[in-house]
């Protein structure tokens, strides 16, 4: 947030855009990382496998520290087998309903 405000102030003063390019790039990177961290946290709370996989990938792509990703990987490890069982139960139930 401070970087964003600083860039806005420098823009007002009229500093050349090319001088700010590096800082704008850093700001964009930090914003994407913050979005990835938020998505990771939400996916861990929801415990939805596809959301966890996507959030983990996004976190890795935006250089979120491994220490923040590890808990999500653990949740994914716990939830994947559960999802497989749920899918199997659904397919069995569907087969039973179809054969009636």
ROVOLO-860952 format. One record per atom (N, C-alpha, C, O): residue number from 1; residue in one letter; chain; atom name; x, y, z. Coordinates in steps of 0.1 Angstrom, whole numbers, plus 5000, padded with zeros to 4 digits. Layout:
+------+------+-------+------+------+------+------+
: resi : resn : chain : name :    X :    Y :    Z :
+------+------+-------+------+------+------+------+
:  NUM :    A :     A :   CA :    X :    Y :    Z :
...
+------+------+-------+------+------+------+------+
//
This chain:
+------+------+-------+------+------+------+------+
: resi : resn : chain : name :    X :    Y :    Z :
+------+------+-------+------+------+------+------+
:    1 :    X :     A :    N : 5008 : 4988 : 5000 :
:    1 :    X :     A :   CA : 5000 : 5000 : 5000 :
:    1 :    X :     A :    C : 5009 : 5013 : 5000 :
:    1 :    X :     A :    O : 5006 : 5022 : 4993 :
:    2 :    X :     A :    N : 5019 : 5012 : 5008 :
:    2 :    X :     A :   CA : 5028 : 5024 : 5008 :
:    2 :    X :     A :    C : 5035 : 5026 : 4995 :
:    2 :    X :     A :    O : 5037 : 5037 : 4990 :
:    3 :    X :     A :    N : 5039 : 5015 : 4988 :
:    3 :    X :     A :   CA : 5045 : 5016 : 4975 :
:    3 :    X :     A :    C : 5035 : 5023 : 4965 :
:    3 :    X :     A :    O : 5039 : 5031 : 4957 :
:    4 :    X :     A :    N : 5023 : 5018 : 4966 :
:    4 :    X :     A :   CA : 5013 : 5023 : 4957 :
:    4 :    X :     A :    C : 5011 : 5039 : 4959 :
:    4 :    X :     A :    O : 5010 : 5046 : 4949 :
:    5 :    X :     A :    N : 5010 : 5043 : 4971 :
:    5 :    X :     A :   CA : 5009 : 5057 : 4975 :
:    5 :    X :     A :    C : 5021 : 5065 : 4970 :
:    5 :    X :     A :    O : 5020 : 5076 : 4965 :
:    6 :    X :     A :    N : 5033 : 5059 : 4972 :
:    6 :    X :     A :   CA : 5045 : 5066 : 4968 :
:    6 :    X :     A :    C : 5046 : 5068 : 4953 :
:    6 :    X :     A :    O : 5050 : 5078 : 4948 :
:    7 :    X :     A :    N : 5042 : 5058 : 4945 :
:    7 :    X :     A :   CA : 5041 : 5059 : 4931 :
:    7 :    X :     A :    C : 5032 : 5069 : 4926 :
:    7 :    X :     A :    O : 5035 : 5077 : 4917 :
:    8 :    X :     A :    N : 5020 : 5070 : 4933 :
:    8 :    X :     A :   CA : 5010 : 5080 : 4929 :
:    8 :    X :     A :    C : 5015 : 5094 : 4932 :
:    8 :    X :     A :    O : 5013 : 5103 : 4924 :
:    9 :    X :     A :    N : 5022 : 5096 : 4943 :
:    9 :    X :     A :   CA : 5028 : 5109 : 4946 :
:    9 :    X :     A :    C : 5039 : 5113 : 4936 :
:    9 :    X :     A :    O : 5039 : 5125 : 4932 :
:   10 :    X :     A :    N : 5047 : 5104 : 4932 :
:   10 :    X :     A :   CA : 5058 : 5106 : 4923 :
:   10 :    X :     A :    C : 5051 : 5110 : 4909 :
:   10 :    X :     A :    O : 5056 : 5118 : 4902 :
:   11 :    X :     A :    N : 5041 : 5103 : 4906 :
:   11 :    X :     A :   CA : 5033 : 5106 : 4893 :
:   11 :    X :     A :    C : 5029 : 5120 : 4893 :
:   11 :    X :     A :    O : 5030 : 5127 : 4883 :
:   12 :    X :     A :    N : 5023 : 5125 : 4905 :
:   12 :    X :     A :   CA : 5018 : 5138 : 4906 :
:   12 :    X :     A :    C : 5029 : 5149 : 4904 :
:   12 :    X :     A :    O : 5027 : 5159 : 4898 :
:   13 :    X :     A :    N : 5041 : 5146 : 4908 :
:   13 :    X :     A :   CA : 5052 : 5155 : 4907 :
:   13 :    X :     A :    C : 5057 : 5155 : 4893 :
:   13 :    X :     A :    O : 5063 : 5165 : 4889 :
:   14 :    X :     A :    N : 5055 : 5145 : 4885 :
:   14 :    X :     A :   CA : 5059 : 5145 : 4871 :
:   14 :    X :     A :    C : 5072 : 5138 : 4868 :
:   14 :    X :     A :    O : 5078 : 5141 : 4858 :
:   15 :    X :     A :    N : 5075 : 5128 : 4876 :
:   15 :    X :     A :   CA : 5087 : 5120 : 4873 :
:   15 :    X :     A :    C : 5085 : 5112 : 4861 :
:   15 :    X :     A :    O : 5074 : 5107 : 4859 :
:   16 :    X :     A :    N : 5095 : 5110 : 4853 :
:   16 :    X :     A :   CA : 5094 : 5103 : 4840 :
:   16 :    X :     A :    C : 5089 : 5088 : 4843 :
:   16 :    X :     A :    O : 5093 : 5082 : 4852 :
:   17 :    X :     A :    N : 5080 : 5084 : 4834 :
:   17 :    X :     A :   CA : 5073 : 5071 : 4836 :
:   17 :    X :     A :    C : 5084 : 5060 : 4835 :
:   17 :    X :     A :    O : 5082 : 5050 : 4843 :
:   18 :    X :     A :    N : 5094 : 5061 : 4827 :
:   18 :    X :     A :   CA : 5104 : 5050 : 4826 :
:   18 :    X :     A :    C : 5112 : 5049 : 4839 :
:   18 :    X :     A :    O : 5117 : 5038 : 4842 :
:   19 :    X :     A :    N : 5113 : 5059 : 4847 :
:   19 :    X :     A :   CA : 5119 : 5059 : 4860 :
:   19 :    X :     A :    C : 5111 : 5051 : 4870 :
:   19 :    X :     A :    O : 5116 : 5045 : 4879 :
:   20 :    X :     A :    N : 5098 : 5051 : 4868 :
:   20 :    X :     A :   CA : 5089 : 5044 : 4877 :
:   20 :    X :     A :    C : 5086 : 5029 : 4873 :
:   20 :    X :     A :    O : 5080 : 5022 : 4881 :
:   21 :    X :     A :    N : 5090 : 5025 : 4861 :
:   21 :    X :     A :   CA : 5087 : 5012 : 4856 :
:   21 :    X :     A :    C : 5091 : 5001 : 4865 :
:   21 :    X :     A :    O : 5083 : 4992 : 4868 :
:   22 :    X :     A :    N : 5103 : 5002 : 4871 :
:   22 :    X :     A :   CA : 5107 : 4991 : 4880 :
:   22 :    X :     A :    C : 5098 : 4990 : 4892 :
:   22 :    X :     A :    O : 5095 : 4979 : 4897 :
:   23 :    X :     A :    N : 5094 : 5002 : 4898 :
:   23 :    X :     A :   CA : 5086 : 5002 : 4909 :
:   23 :    X :     A :    C : 5071 : 4998 : 4906 :
:   23 :    X :     A :    O : 5065 : 4991 : 4915 :
:   24 :    X :     A :    N : 5066 : 5001 : 4895 :
:   24 :    X :     A :   CA : 5053 : 4997 : 4890 :
:   24 :    X :     A :    C : 5053 : 4981 : 4889 :
:   24 :    X :     A :    O : 5043 : 4975 : 4893 :
:   25 :    X :     A :    N : 5064 : 4976 : 4883 :
:   25 :    X :     A :   CA : 5065 : 4962 : 4882 :
:   25 :    X :     A :    C : 5065 : 4955 : 4896 :
:   25 :    X :     A :    O : 5059 : 4944 : 4898 :
:   26 :    X :     A :    N : 5073 : 4960 : 4905 :
:   26 :    X :     A :   CA : 5073 : 4955 : 4918 :
:   26 :    X :     A :    C : 5060 : 4955 : 4925 :
:   26 :    X :     A :    O : 5055 : 4946 : 4931 :
:   27 :    X :     A :    N : 5052 : 4966 : 4923 :
:   27 :    X :     A :   CA : 5039 : 4968 : 4929 :
:   27 :    X :     A :    C : 5030 : 4957 : 4923 :
:   27 :    X :     A :    O : 5022 : 4951 : 4931 :
:   28 :    X :     A :    N : 5030 : 4955 : 4910 :
:   28 :    X :     A :   CA : 5022 : 4945 : 4904 :
:   28 :    X :     A :    C : 5025 : 4931 : 4909 :
:   28 :    X :     A :    O : 5016 : 4923 : 4912 :
:   29 :    X :     A :    N : 5038 : 4928 : 4911 :
:   29 :    X :     A :   CA : 5042 : 4915 : 4916 :
:   29 :    X :     A :    C : 5037 : 4914 : 4930 :
:   29 :    X :     A :    O : 5032 : 4903 : 4934 :
:   30 :    X :     A :    N : 5038 : 4924 : 4938 :
:   30 :    X :     A :   CA : 5034 : 4923 : 4952 :
:   30 :    X :     A :    C : 5018 : 4921 : 4953 :
:   30 :    X :     A :    O : 5013 : 4914 : 4962 :
:   31 :    X :     A :    N : 5011 : 4928 : 4945 :
:   31 :    X :     A :   CA : 4996 : 4927 : 4945 :
:   31 :    X :     A :    C : 4992 : 4913 : 4940 :
:   31 :    X :     A :    O : 4983 : 4907 : 4946 :
:   32 :    X :     A :    N : 4999 : 4908 : 4930 :
:   32 :    X :     A :   CA : 4995 : 4894 : 4926 :
:   32 :    X :     A :    C : 4999 : 4884 : 4937 :
:   32 :    X :     A :    O : 4991 : 4874 : 4939 :
:   33 :    X :     A :    N : 5010 : 4886 : 4944 :
:   33 :    X :     A :   CA : 5013 : 4877 : 4955 :
:   33 :    X :     A :    C : 5003 : 4878 : 4966 :
:   33 :    X :     A :    O : 4999 : 4868 : 4972 :
:   34 :    X :     A :    N : 4999 : 4890 : 4969 :
:   34 :    X :     A :   CA : 4988 : 4892 : 4980 :
:   34 :    X :     A :    C : 4976 : 4885 : 4976 :
:   34 :    X :     A :    O : 4969 : 4879 : 4984 :
:   35 :    X :     A :    N : 4972 : 4886 : 4963 :
:   35 :    X :     A :   CA : 4960 : 4879 : 4958 :
:   35 :    X :     A :    C : 4961 : 4864 : 4959 :
:   35 :    X :     A :    O : 4952 : 4857 : 4963 :
:   36 :    X :     A :    N : 4973 : 4859 : 4956 :
:   36 :    X :     A :   CA : 4976 : 4844 : 4957 :
:   36 :    X :     A :    C : 4975 : 4840 : 4972 :
:   36 :    X :     A :    O : 4970 : 4829 : 4975 :
:   37 :    X :     A :    N : 4981 : 4848 : 4981 :
:   37 :    X :     A :   CA : 4980 : 4844 : 4995 :
:   37 :    X :     A :    C : 4966 : 4844 : 5000 :
:   37 :    X :     A :    O : 4962 : 4835 : 5008 :
:   38 :    X :     A :    N : 4958 : 4853 : 4996 :
:   38 :    X :     A :   CA : 4944 : 4853 : 5000 :
:   38 :    X :     A :    C : 4936 : 4841 : 4994 :
:   38 :    X :     A :    O : 4928 : 4835 : 5001 :
:   39 :    X :     A :    N : 4939 : 4838 : 4981 :
:   39 :    X :     A :   CA : 4932 : 4826 : 4975 :
:   39 :    X :     A :    C : 4937 : 4813 : 4982 :
:   39 :    X :     A :    O : 4928 : 4804 : 4984 :
:   40 :    X :     A :    N : 4949 : 4813 : 4986 :
:   40 :    X :     A :   CA : 4954 : 4801 : 4993 :
:   40 :    X :     A :    C : 4947 : 4799 : 5007 :
:   40 :    X :     A :    O : 4943 : 4788 : 5010 :
:   41 :    X :     A :    N : 4946 : 4810 : 5014 :
:   41 :    X :     A :   CA : 4939 : 4810 : 5027 :
:   41 :    X :     A :    C : 4925 : 4806 : 5025 :
:   41 :    X :     A :    O : 4920 : 4797 : 5033 :
:   42 :    X :     A :    N : 4918 : 4811 : 5016 :
:   42 :    X :     A :   CA : 4904 : 4808 : 5013 :
:   42 :    X :     A :    C : 4902 : 4793 : 5009 :
:   42 :    X :     A :    O : 4893 : 4786 : 5014 :
:   43 :    X :     A :    N : 4911 : 4789 : 5001 :
:   43 :    X :     A :   CA : 4910 : 4775 : 4996 :
:   43 :    X :     A :    C : 4913 : 4765 : 5007 :
:   43 :    X :     A :    O : 4906 : 4754 : 5008 :
:   44 :    X :     A :    N : 4921 : 4769 : 5016 :
:   44 :    X :     A :   CA : 4924 : 4760 : 5028 :
:   44 :    X :     A :    C : 4912 : 4759 : 5037 :
:   44 :    X :     A :    O : 4909 : 4749 : 5043 :
:   45 :    X :     A :    N : 4905 : 4770 : 5039 :
:   45 :    X :     A :   CA : 4893 : 4770 : 5047 :
:   45 :    X :     A :    C : 4882 : 4762 : 5040 :
:   45 :    X :     A :    O : 4875 : 4755 : 5047 :
:   46 :    X :     A :    N : 4880 : 4764 : 5027 :
:   46 :    X :     A :   CA : 4869 : 4757 : 5020 :
:   46 :    X :     A :    C : 4872 : 4742 : 5018 :
:   46 :    X :     A :    O : 4863 : 4734 : 5018 :
:   47 :    X :     A :    N : 4885 : 4739 : 5018 :
:   47 :    X :     A :   CA : 4890 : 4725 : 5017 :
:   47 :    X :     A :    C : 4884 : 4718 : 5004 :
:   47 :    X :     A :    O : 4882 : 4706 : 5003 :
:   48 :    X :     A :    N : 4883 : 4726 : 4993 :
:   48 :    X :     A :   CA : 4878 : 4721 : 4980 :
:   48 :    X :     A :    C : 4891 : 4718 : 4972 :
:   48 :    X :     A :    O : 4899 : 4727 : 4969 :
:   49 :    X :     A :    N : 4892 : 4706 : 4967 :
:   49 :    X :     A :   CA : 4904 : 4701 : 4961 :
:   49 :    X :     A :    C : 4908 : 4709 : 4949 :
:   49 :    X :     A :    O : 4920 : 4713 : 4948 :
:   50 :    X :     A :    N : 4899 : 4712 : 4940 :
:   50 :    X :     A :   CA : 4902 : 4720 : 4928 :
:   50 :    X :     A :    C : 4907 : 4734 : 4931 :
:   50 :    X :     A :    O : 4916 : 4739 : 4925 :
:   51 :    X :     A :    N : 4900 : 4740 : 4941 :
:   51 :    X :     A :   CA : 4904 : 4753 : 4945 :
:   51 :    X :     A :    C : 4918 : 4753 : 4952 :
:   51 :    X :     A :    O : 4926 : 4762 : 4950 :
:   52 :    X :     A :    N : 4920 : 4743 : 4959 :
:   52 :    X :     A :   CA : 4934 : 4741 : 4966 :
:   52 :    X :     A :    C : 4944 : 4740 : 4955 :
:   52 :    X :     A :    O : 4955 : 4746 : 4956 :
:   53 :    X :     A :    N : 4942 : 4731 : 4945 :
:   53 :    X :     A :   CA : 4952 : 4729 : 4935 :
:   53 :    X :     A :    C : 4955 : 4742 : 4927 :
:   53 :    X :     A :    O : 4966 : 4746 : 4925 :
:   54 :    X :     A :    N : 4944 : 4750 : 4924 :
:   54 :    X :     A :   CA : 4946 : 4762 : 4917 :
:   54 :    X :     A :    C : 4953 : 4773 : 4925 :
:   54 :    X :     A :    O : 4962 : 4780 : 4921 :
:   55 :    X :     A :    N : 4949 : 4773 : 4938 :
:   55 :    X :     A :   CA : 4956 : 4783 : 4947 :
:   55 :    X :     A :    C : 4970 : 4780 : 4950 :
:   55 :    X :     A :    O : 4979 : 4789 : 4950 :
:   56 :    X :     A :    N : 4973 : 4767 : 4951 :
:   56 :    X :     A :   CA : 4987 : 4763 : 4953 :
:   56 :    X :     A :    C : 4996 : 4767 : 4941 :
:   56 :    X :     A :    O : 5007 : 4772 : 4942 :
:   57 :    X :     A :    N : 4990 : 4764 : 4929 :
:   57 :    X :     A :   CA : 4997 : 4767 : 4916 :
:   57 :    X :     A :    C : 4999 : 4783 : 4915 :
:   57 :    X :     A :    O : 5010 : 4787 : 4912 :
:   58 :    X :     A :    N : 4989 : 4790 : 4918 :
:   58 :    X :     A :   CA : 4990 : 4805 : 4918 :
:   58 :    X :     A :    C : 5000 : 4810 : 4928 :
:   58 :    X :     A :    O : 5008 : 4819 : 4925 :
:   59 :    X :     A :    N : 5000 : 4804 : 4940 :
:   59 :    X :     A :   CA : 5010 : 4808 : 4950 :
:   59 :    X :     A :    C : 5024 : 4805 : 4946 :
:   59 :    X :     A :    O : 5033 : 4813 : 4948 :
:   60 :    X :     A :    N : 5026 : 4793 : 4940 :
:   60 :    X :     A :   CA : 5040 : 4789 : 4935 :
:   60 :    X :     A :    C : 5044 : 4799 : 4924 :
:   60 :    X :     A :    O : 5056 : 4803 : 4923 :
:   61 :    X :     A :    N : 5035 : 4802 : 4915 :
:   61 :    X :     A :   CA : 5038 : 4811 : 4904 :
:   61 :    X :     A :    C : 5041 : 4825 : 4908 :
:   61 :    X :     A :    O : 5048 : 4833 : 4901 :
:   62 :    X :     A :    N : 5036 : 4829 : 4919 :
:   62 :    X :     A :   CA : 5038 : 4843 : 4924 :
:   62 :    X :     A :    C : 5048 : 4844 : 4935 :
:   62 :    X :     A :    O : 5049 : 4854 : 4943 :
:   63 :    X :     A :    N : 5056 : 4833 : 4937 :
:   63 :    X :     A :   CA : 5067 : 4833 : 4947 :
:   63 :    X :     A :    C : 5062 : 4835 : 4961 :
:   63 :    X :     A :    O : 5069 : 4841 : 4970 :
:   64 :    X :     A :    N : 5051 : 4829 : 4965 :
:   64 :    X :     A :   CA : 5047 : 4829 : 4979 :
:   64 :    X :     A :    C : 5056 : 4819 : 4986 :
:   64 :    X :     A :    O : 5060 : 4809 : 4980 :
:   65 :    X :     A :    N : 5061 : 4823 : 4998 :
:   65 :    X :     A :   CA : 5071 : 4814 : 5004 :
:   65 :    X :     A :    C : 5065 : 4800 : 5007 :
:   65 :    X :     A :    O : 5053 : 4798 : 5009 :
:   66 :    X :     A :    N : 5074 : 4791 : 5006 :
:   66 :    X :     A :   CA : 5071 : 4777 : 5007 :
:   66 :    X :     A :    C : 5064 : 4774 : 5021 :
:   66 :    X :     A :    O : 5055 : 4765 : 5022 :
:   67 :    X :     A :    N : 5068 : 4781 : 5031 :
:   67 :    X :     A :   CA : 5062 : 4779 : 5044 :
:   67 :    X :     A :    C : 5048 : 4783 : 5044 :
:   67 :    X :     A :    O : 5040 : 4777 : 5053 :
:   68 :    X :     A :    N : 5043 : 4791 : 5036 :
:   68 :    X :     A :   CA : 5029 : 4795 : 5035 :
:   68 :    X :     A :    C : 5021 : 4785 : 5026 :
:   68 :    X :     A :    O : 5009 : 4783 : 5028 :
:   69 :    X :     A :    N : 5028 : 4778 : 5017 :
:   69 :    X :     A :   CA : 5022 : 4769 : 5008 :
:   69 :    X :     A :    C : 5021 : 4755 : 5015 :
:   69 :    X :     A :    O : 5011 : 4748 : 5012 :
:   70 :    X :     A :    N : 5030 : 4751 : 5023 :
:   70 :    X :     A :   CA : 5031 : 4738 : 5029 :
:   70 :    X :     A :    C : 5017 : 4734 : 5036 :
:   70 :    X :     A :    O : 5013 : 4723 : 5034 :
:   71 :    X :     A :    N : 5011 : 4743 : 5044 :
:   71 :    X :     A :   CA : 4998 : 4739 : 5050 :
:   71 :    X :     A :    C : 4988 : 4736 : 5040 :
:   71 :    X :     A :    O : 4979 : 4727 : 5042 :
:   72 :    X :     A :    N : 4987 : 4743 : 5029 :
:   72 :    X :     A :   CA : 4978 : 4740 : 5018 :
:   72 :    X :     A :    C : 4980 : 4727 : 5012 :
:   72 :    X :     A :    O : 4971 : 4720 : 5009 :
:   73 :    X :     A :    N : 4993 : 4723 : 5010 :
:   73 :    X :     A :   CA : 4996 : 4710 : 5005 :
:   73 :    X :     A :    C : 4992 : 4699 : 5014 :
:   73 :    X :     A :    O : 4987 : 4689 : 5010 :
:   74 :    X :     A :    N : 4993 : 4702 : 5027 :
:   74 :    X :     A :   CA : 4988 : 4692 : 5037 :
:   74 :    X :     A :    C : 4973 : 4690 : 5036 :
:   74 :    X :     A :    O : 4968 : 4679 : 5037 :
:   75 :    X :     A :    N : 4966 : 4701 : 5035 :
:   75 :    X :     A :   CA : 4951 : 4700 : 5034 :
:   75 :    X :     A :    C : 4948 : 4693 : 5021 :
:   75 :    X :     A :    O : 4939 : 4685 : 5021 :
:   76 :    X :     A :    N : 4955 : 4696 : 5011 :
:   76 :    X :     A :   CA : 4952 : 4689 : 4998 :
:   76 :    X :     A :    C : 4954 : 4674 : 4999 :
:   76 :    X :     A :    O : 4947 : 4666 : 4994 :
:   77 :    X :     A :    N : 4965 : 4671 : 5006 :
:   77 :    X :     A :   CA : 4968 : 4656 : 5008 :
:   77 :    X :     A :    C : 4957 : 4649 : 5016 :
:   77 :    X :     A :    O : 4954 : 4638 : 5014 :
:   78 :    X :     A :    N : 4951 : 4657 : 5025 :
:   78 :    X :     A :   CA : 4940 : 4651 : 5033 :
:   78 :    X :     A :    C : 4927 : 4650 : 5025 :
:   78 :    X :     A :    O : 4919 : 4641 : 5027 :
:   79 :    X :     A :    N : 4925 : 4660 : 5017 :
:   79 :    X :     A :   CA : 4912 : 4661 : 5010 :
:   79 :    X :     A :    C : 4911 : 4653 : 4997 :
:   79 :    X :     A :    O : 4900 : 4649 : 4993 :
:   80 :    X :     A :    N : 4922 : 4651 : 4990 :
:   80 :    X :     A :   CA : 4922 : 4643 : 4978 :
:   80 :    X :     A :    C : 4916 : 4629 : 4979 :
:   80 :    X :     A :    O : 4907 : 4625 : 4972 :
:   81 :    X :     A :    N : 4920 : 4621 : 4989 :
:   81 :    X :     A :   CA : 4914 : 4608 : 4991 :
:   81 :    X :     A :    C : 4899 : 4609 : 4994 :
:   81 :    X :     A :    O : 4891 : 4600 : 4990 :
:   82 :    X :     A :    N : 4895 : 4619 : 5002 :
:   82 :    X :     A :   CA : 4881 : 4620 : 5005 :
:   82 :    X :     A :    C : 4873 : 4623 : 4993 :
:   82 :    X :     A :    O : 4862 : 4618 : 4991 :
:   83 :    X :     A :    N : 4878 : 4631 : 4984 :
:   83 :    X :     A :   CA : 4871 : 4635 : 4972 :
:   83 :    X :     A :    C : 4870 : 4622 : 4963 :
:   83 :    X :     A :    O : 4860 : 4620 : 4956 :
:   84 :    X :     A :    N : 4880 : 4614 : 4962 :
:   84 :    X :     A :   CA : 4880 : 4602 : 4954 :
:   84 :    X :     A :    C : 4869 : 4593 : 4959 :
:   84 :    X :     A :    O : 4861 : 4587 : 4951 :
:   85 :    X :     A :    N : 4868 : 4591 : 4972 :
:   85 :    X :     A :   CA : 4857 : 4583 : 4978 :
:   85 :    X :     A :    C : 4844 : 4589 : 4975 :
:   85 :    X :     A :    O : 4834 : 4581 : 4971 :
:   86 :    X :     A :    N : 4842 : 4602 : 4976 :
:   86 :    X :     A :   CA : 4829 : 4608 : 4973 :
:   86 :    X :     A :    C : 4825 : 4606 : 4958 :
:   86 :    X :     A :    O : 4814 : 4602 : 4956 :
:   87 :    X :     A :    N : 4835 : 4607 : 4949 :
:   87 :    X :     A :   CA : 4832 : 4605 : 4935 :
:   87 :    X :     A :    C : 4828 : 4590 : 4933 :
:   87 :    X :     A :    O : 4819 : 4587 : 4925 :
:   88 :    X :     A :    N : 4835 : 4581 : 4939 :
:   88 :    X :     A :   CA : 4832 : 4567 : 4938 :
:   88 :    X :     A :    C : 4818 : 4564 : 4943 :
:   88 :    X :     A :    O : 4810 : 4557 : 4937 :
:   89 :    X :     A :    N : 4814 : 4570 : 4955 :
:   89 :    X :     A :   CA : 4801 : 4568 : 4960 :
:   89 :    X :     A :    C : 4790 : 4573 : 4951 :
:   89 :    X :     A :    O : 4780 : 4567 : 4949 :
:   90 :    X :     A :    N : 4793 : 4585 : 4945 :
:   90 :    X :     A :   CA : 4783 : 4591 : 4936 :
:   90 :    X :     A :    C : 4781 : 4582 : 4924 :
:   90 :    X :     A :    O : 4770 : 4579 : 4919 :
:   91 :    X :     A :    N : 4792 : 4576 : 4918 :
:   91 :    X :     A :   CA : 4791 : 4568 : 4906 :
:   91 :    X :     A :    C : 4784 : 4555 : 4910 :
:   91 :    X :     A :    O : 4776 : 4550 : 4902 :
:   92 :    X :     A :    N : 4786 : 4550 : 4922 :
:   92 :    X :     A :   CA : 4779 : 4537 : 4926 :
:   92 :    X :     A :    C : 4764 : 4540 : 4927 :
:   92 :    X :     A :    O : 4756 : 4533 : 4923 :
:   93 :    X :     A :    N : 4761 : 4551 : 4934 :
:   93 :    X :     A :   CA : 4747 : 4555 : 4936 :
:   93 :    X :     A :    C : 4740 : 4558 : 4922 :
:   93 :    X :     A :    O : 4729 : 4553 : 4920 :
:   94 :    X :     A :    N : 4747 : 4564 : 4913 :
:   94 :    X :     A :   CA : 4741 : 4567 : 4900 :
:   94 :    X :     A :    C : 4739 : 4553 : 4892 :
:   94 :    X :     A :    O : 4729 : 4552 : 4886 :
:   95 :    X :     A :    N : 4748 : 4544 : 4894 :
:   95 :    X :     A :   CA : 4747 : 4531 : 4887 :
:   95 :    X :     A :    C : 4735 : 4524 : 4893 :
:   95 :    X :     A :    O : 4727 : 4517 : 4886 :
:   96 :    X :     A :    N : 4733 : 4524 : 4906 :
:   96 :    X :     A :   CA : 4722 : 4518 : 4913 :
:   96 :    X :     A :    C : 4709 : 4524 : 4908 :
:   96 :    X :     A :    O : 4699 : 4517 : 4906 :
:   97 :    X :     A :    N : 4708 : 4537 : 4907 :
:   97 :    X :     A :   CA : 4696 : 4544 : 4903 :
:   97 :    X :     A :    C : 4693 : 4541 : 4888 :
:   97 :    X :     A :    O : 4681 : 4540 : 4884 :
:   98 :    X :     A :    N : 4703 : 4539 : 4880 :
:   98 :    X :     A :   CA : 4701 : 4536 : 4866 :
:   98 :    X :     A :    C : 4696 : 4522 : 4864 :
:   98 :    X :     A :    O : 4689 : 4520 : 4854 :
:   99 :    X :     A :    N : 4700 : 4513 : 4872 :
:   99 :    X :     A :   CA : 4696 : 4499 : 4870 :
:   99 :    X :     A :    C : 4682 : 4496 : 4875 :
:   99 :    X :     A :    O : 4677 : 4485 : 4873 :
:  100 :    X :     A :    N : 4676 : 4506 : 4882 :
:  100 :    X :     A :   CA : 4662 : 4503 : 4888 :
:  100 :    X :     A :    C : 4652 : 4504 : 4877 :
:  100 :    X :     A :    O : 4640 : 4503 : 4880 :
+------+------+-------+------+------+------+------+
//
